[in-house]
Amino acid sequence: MANLTIRNVEDAVVERLKSKAIQSGRSLEAELREVLRQAANRKSREEMLAAADRIAAMTPKGIKQTDSAVLLREDRDR
């Protein structure tokens, strides 16, 4: 595993991270590892758009789609 050194982090950011670590029951170091892991695994904008395109391609062309708000309203009225 690699070691990282991050310099010049604002005091307010460090305090917020310490608070989050305490709330999560982790050390600051463990909290930072989790934050970095989540950031590294987050999909890029391009990946998200490609996923949206794949989903859109599953919808048959020329078929009118019902607004989800209408479907929710109908379900609530039942």
HELIX and SHEET records of a PDB file:
HELIX    1   1 ASP A   11  SER A   24  1                                  14    
HELIX    2   2 LEU A   28  ASN A   41  1                                  14    
HELIX    3   3 ARG A   45  ALA A   57  1                                  13    
HELIX    4   4 SER A   68  ASP A   77  1                                  10    
END                                                                             
